[in-house]
Amino acid sequence: MENKKNYLIQFFVIAFLWSWLLWLPQVLNYFGFNIPGFLLFFGNFAIFGPFISAFSLTLKNYGKEGFIKLLKRGIDINFQKKWLIPTLLLSPFLSFIALVIVLLFEGNWILEYGLNWQMFFPVMAIIFVTGGPLAEEYGWRGYALDRLQNKWNALISSIILGLIWALWHLPLHFISGTTQEVIPIYQHIVIITLSSIFYTWLHNNTGGSVLIAMLFHLSGNMAGAVFPYWVSGLGRWTFFALNILVIVPILYYFGIKSLSRKDKNN
């Protein structure tokens, strides 16, 4: 019988070790240490910690068949297509409203941080591969989430995973040029934990689709690039409030046990 607890612990340990060790030279460089360039370069692969961890453990414990099964979850389109609407539009909608609030109260200074529309598709491709969707979601949602839900309900699992996910990002707060460098750590923890609830909601209503998780991650990152509300403190607090306004009715309607209406009605 699978020892799900041990597998989950192993997953987090490998993901953190891979990412934090590769980010370490960049963190040291941030604090003024003279780090060789080739060590800084390896930091570009740090984000693949969850991906490496999920696939290595799956191959070890479930063999080639399990490896292929996990891989297919990132390309399988066998889910109700209505779930593409919140997957692709929810984050841009909330980000746009937060940006509008900043524009109304603080002026248009924030627009200079927005993405040039001519770069939209090249940046989207780069973000998909190296910005989190591909590198993270096979791990967080493809491997960890279901194992957490085997022990806890959907809401508790979302919060646990969100807190761990936020902690995993910690080194990025001390690396120049990252989004996290701008955002206070406690605020980043809050938004990551809230967003984790959305991920679980989408995951549980699409049969555990990793593709949906990757698309939602991509949508969120691109929304932040196009509508840079996160540069402003007011923008971040507004975004937090908007997330809560959406999450509360989701929890009420779908239920905290599974965040799935189908299961709630059974």
C-alpha positions as CSV (number, residue, x, y, z in Angstrom):
1,M,0.0,0.0,0.0
2,E,1.2,3.5,-0.9
3,N,2.5,5.5,2.1
4,K,0.9,8.8,0.9
5,K,2.3,10.8,3.8
6,N,5.9,9.8,3.1
7,Y,5.5,10.4,-0.6
8,L,4.1,13.9,0.1
9,I,6.9,14.7,2.5
10,Q,9.5,13.5,0.0
11,F,7.9,15.7,-2.7
12,F,8.2,18.8,-0.6
13,V,11.7,18.1,0.5
14,I,13.0,17.5,-3.1
15,A,11.1,20.5,-4.5
16,F,12.5,22.8,-1.8
17,L,16.1,21.5,-1.9
18,W,16.2,21.7,-5.7
19,S,14.8,25.3,-5.9
20,W,16.4,26.8,-2.8
21,L,19.9,25.5,-3.5
22,L,19.8,26.8,-7.1
23,W,18.4,30.2,-5.9
24,L,20.9,30.5,-3.1
25,P,23.7,32.1,-5.2
26,Q,21.3,34.7,-6.4
27,V,20.2,35.4,-2.8
28,L,23.8,35.7,-1.7
29,N,24.5,38.0,-4.7
30,Y,21.5,40.2,-3.5
31,F,23.2,40.6,-0.2
32,G,26.5,41.7,-1.7
33,F,28.5,38.5,-2.0
34,N,30.7,38.1,-5.1
35,I,29.1,35.1,-6.8
36,P,30.5,33.6,-10.1
37,G,28.2,34.1,-13.0
38,F,27.8,30.4,-13.9
39,L,26.3,29.8,-10.4
40,L,23.9,32.7,-10.9
41,F,22.9,31.2,-14.2
42,F,21.8,27.9,-12.6
43,G,19.2,29.9,-10.7
44,N,17.2,30.0,-13.9
45,F,16.4,26.3,-13.4
46,A,15.4,26.7,-9.7
47,I,11.7,27.1,-10.5
48,F,11.6,23.5,-11.8
49,G,11.9,22.1,-8.3
50,P,8.2,21.0,-8.1
51,F,8.3,19.6,-11.7
52,I,11.5,17.6,-11.0
53,S,10.2,16.3,-7.7
54,A,6.8,15.2,-9.0
55,F,8.1,13.4,-12.0
56,S,11.1,11.8,-10.3
57,L,9.0,10.4,-7.4
58,T,6.3,9.3,-9.8
59,L,8.8,7.4,-12.0
60,K,10.4,5.9,-8.9
61,N,7.2,4.8,-7.2
62,Y,4.8,4.2,-10.2
63,G,7.1,3.4,-13.0
64,K,6.9,4.5,-16.6
65,E,3.1,4.0,-16.7
66,G,2.6,6.5,-13.8
67,F,5.1,8.9,-15.4
68,I,3.1,9.0,-18.6
69,K,-0.2,9.2,-16.8
70,L,1.0,12.3,-14.9
71,L,2.4,13.8,-18.1
72,K,-0.9,13.4,-19.9
73,R,-2.8,15.3,-17.2
74,G,-1.0,18.4,-18.6
75,I,-2.4,17.9,-22.2
76,D,-5.7,16.2,-21.6
77,I,-8.6,18.3,-22.6
78,N,-11.3,15.9,-21.3
79,F,-13.0,18.4,-19.0
80,Q,-16.1,20.6,-19.2
81,K,-15.0,23.5,-21.3
82,K,-17.1,26.0,-19.3
83,W,-14.3,25.8,-16.7
84,L,-12.1,27.6,-19.2
85,I,-14.0,30.8,-18.5
86,P,-12.9,31.3,-14.9
87,T,-9.5,29.7,-15.7
88,L,-8.7,32.3,-18.3
89,L,-10.8,35.3,-17.3
90,L,-11.0,35.4,-13.5
91,S,-7.5,36.7,-12.8
92,P,-7.5,39.3,-15.6
93,F,-10.9,40.6,-14.4
94,L,-9.8,41.0,-10.8
95,S,-6.5,42.5,-11.8
96,F,-8.1,45.0,-14.1
97,I,-10.5,46.2,-11.4
98,A,-7.6,46.5,-8.9
99,L,-5.7,48.5,-11.5
100,V,-8.7,50.8,-12.1
101,I,-8.9,51.5,-8.4
102,V,-5.2,52.5,-8.3
103,L,-5.7,54.8,-11.4
104,L,-8.7,56.5,-9.7
105,F,-6.9,57.2,-6.4
106,E,-3.2,57.4,-7.3
107,G,-3.0,58.5,-10.9
108,N,-1.6,56.8,-13.9
109,W,2.0,56.4,-12.7
110,I,1.5,52.7,-12.4
111,L,0.9,52.2,-16.1
112,E,4.7,52.5,-16.8
113,Y,5.1,49.1,-15.2
114,G,2.6,47.4,-17.6
115,L,3.6,45.0,-20.3
116,N,4.1,46.4,-23.8
117,W,1.3,44.8,-25.8
118,Q,3.8,44.1,-28.7
119,M,5.6,41.8,-26.3
120,F,2.4,40.0,-25.1
121,F,2.9,36.7,-26.9
122,P,6.7,36.3,-26.5
123,V,6.4,37.1,-22.8
124,M,3.5,34.6,-22.5
125,A,5.6,31.9,-24.0
126,I,8.5,32.7,-21.7
127,I,6.3,32.8,-18.6
128,F,4.6,29.5,-19.5
129,V,7.9,27.7,-19.5
130,T,10.0,29.5,-17.0
131,G,7.5,31.6,-15.0
132,G,5.7,28.9,-13.1
133,P,2.8,27.2,-15.1
134,L,4.9,24.3,-16.5
135,A,7.6,24.3,-13.9
136,E,5.3,24.3,-10.9
137,E,1.8,22.9,-11.6
138,Y,2.8,19.3,-12.3
139,G,4.0,19.4,-8.7
140,W,1.6,21.5,-6.7
141,R,-1.6,20.5,-8.3
142,G,-0.5,17.4,-10.3
143,Y,1.2,15.6,-7.3
144,A,0.6,17.3,-4.0
145,L,-3.0,18.5,-4.0
146,D,-4.8,15.2,-4.3
147,R,-2.6,13.6,-1.6
148,L,-3.4,16.4,0.7
149,Q,-7.1,16.0,0.0
150,N,-6.9,12.3,0.8
151,K,-6.4,13.5,4.5
152,W,-8.1,16.9,4.7
153,N,-11.0,18.6,3.1
154,A,-10.6,20.8,0.0
155,L,-10.4,24.1,1.9
156,I,-7.8,22.9,4.5
157,S,-5.8,21.3,1.8
158,S,-5.8,24.5,-0.2
159,I,-4.6,26.5,2.8
160,I,-1.9,24.0,3.7
161,L,-0.6,23.9,0.1
162,G,-0.9,27.7,-0.3
163,L,1.2,28.3,2.8
164,I,3.9,25.8,1.7
165,W,3.8,27.2,-1.9
166,A,4.3,30.7,-0.5
167,L,7.2,29.5,1.7
168,W,8.8,27.9,-1.4
169,H,8.8,31.4,-3.0
170,L,10.6,33.0,0.0
171,P,14.1,33.2,-1.7
172,L,12.5,35.2,-4.6
173,H,11.9,38.1,-2.2
174,F,15.7,38.5,-2.0
175,I,16.5,38.3,-5.7
176,S,16.7,41.4,-7.8
177,G,14.2,41.9,-10.6
178,T,11.5,39.5,-9.3
179,T,7.9,40.4,-8.6
180,Q,8.3,39.1,-5.1
181,E,11.1,41.7,-4.4
182,V,8.4,44.4,-4.6
183,I,5.7,42.6,-2.5
184,P,6.1,42.4,1.3
185,I,6.4,38.7,2.3
186,Y,3.2,38.7,4.4
187,Q,1.2,40.1,1.6
188,H,2.6,37.5,-0.8
189,I,1.7,34.7,1.6
190,V,-1.9,36.0,1.8
191,I,-2.4,36.2,-2.0
192,I,-0.8,32.9,-2.7
193,T,-3.0,31.2,0.0
194,L,-6.1,32.8,-1.4
195,S,-5.2,31.8,-5.0
196,S,-4.6,28.2,-3.8
197,I,-8.3,28.0,-3.1
198,F,-9.1,29.0,-6.7
199,Y,-6.7,26.3,-8.0
200,T,-8.4,23.6,-5.9
201,W,-11.8,24.7,-7.0
202,L,-10.8,24.5,-10.7
203,H,-8.8,21.3,-10.1
204,N,-11.7,19.4,-8.4
205,N,-14.2,20.4,-11.0
206,T,-12.1,19.4,-14.0
207,G,-11.1,15.9,-12.9
208,G,-7.7,17.0,-11.6
209,S,-6.6,18.7,-14.8
210,V,-3.0,19.9,-14.7
211,L,-3.6,21.7,-17.9
212,I,-6.3,23.8,-16.2
213,A,-3.9,24.6,-13.4
214,M,-1.2,25.7,-15.8
215,L,-3.6,27.9,-17.8
216,F,-4.9,29.5,-14.6
217,H,-1.3,30.1,-13.5
218,L,-0.4,31.6,-16.9
219,S,-3.5,33.7,-16.9
220,G,-2.7,35.1,-13.4
221,N,0.9,35.9,-14.3
222,M,0.0,37.5,-17.6
223,A,-2.8,39.5,-15.8
224,G,-0.2,40.9,-13.4
225,A,2.1,41.8,-16.3
226,V,-0.7,43.6,-18.3
227,F,-2.4,45.2,-15.3
228,P,0.4,45.8,-12.8
229,Y,-1.8,46.5,-9.7
230,W,0.7,44.7,-7.5
231,V,3.2,47.6,-7.7
232,S,0.9,49.6,-5.5
233,G,0.0,48.9,-1.9
234,L,-3.5,50.0,-2.6
235,G,-3.6,47.7,-5.6
236,R,-2.5,44.7,-3.6
237,W,-5.1,45.3,-0.8
238,T,-7.8,45.9,-3.4
239,F,-6.9,42.6,-5.1
240,F,-6.9,40.8,-1.8
241,A,-10.4,42.1,-1.1
242,L,-11.7,41.2,-4.5
243,N,-10.3,37.6,-4.1
244,I,-12.2,37.3,-0.8
245,L,-15.4,38.6,-2.4
246,V,-15.2,35.8,-5.0
247,I,-14.0,33.1,-2.7
248,V,-16.8,33.4,-0.1
249,P,-19.6,32.6,-2.5
250,I,-17.6,29.8,-4.1
251,L,-17.1,28.2,-0.6
252,Y,-20.8,28.7,0.1
253,Y,-22.1,27.3,-3.1
254,F,-19.6,24.5,-3.7
255,G,-18.9,23.6,-0.1
256,I,-15.6,23.5,1.8
257,K,-15.4,19.7,1.8
258,S,-14.7,19.2,-1.9
259,L,-15.2,22.6,-3.6
260,S,-17.3,20.7,-6.1
261,R,-21.0,21.0,-6.5
262,K,-21.4,17.5,-7.8
263,D,-19.9,16.0,-4.6
264,K,-21.9,18.4,-2.4
265,N,-25.1,17.1,-4.0
266,N,-24.2,13.4,-3.5
